[in-house]
Amino acid sequence: MDITIDHDKCMGAGQCALIAPEVFDQGDDGMALLLVDRPGTAQAPAVREAAESCPLSAISVADDRPGTA
């Protein structure tokens, strides 16, 4: 799973950090920070929920394809 945060879109709502605190946090400026580059499968549902809950769709999630790392 690859996660991308578009910091130009992020408004610092904090939904991602509330939903998946082991993967996301907020910096001193309130903007989203990625704590884990490649979360494990156990974290995947929370990461997807965080991306879907982002008010400005600043978080993108791409699943790994078979045969890629």
Beta strands, then each sheet from edge to edge (+ up, - down):
strand 1: 2-5
strand 2: 24-26
strand 3: 32-34
strand 4: 59-62
sheet 1: 1+ 4-
sheet 2: 2+ 3-
end
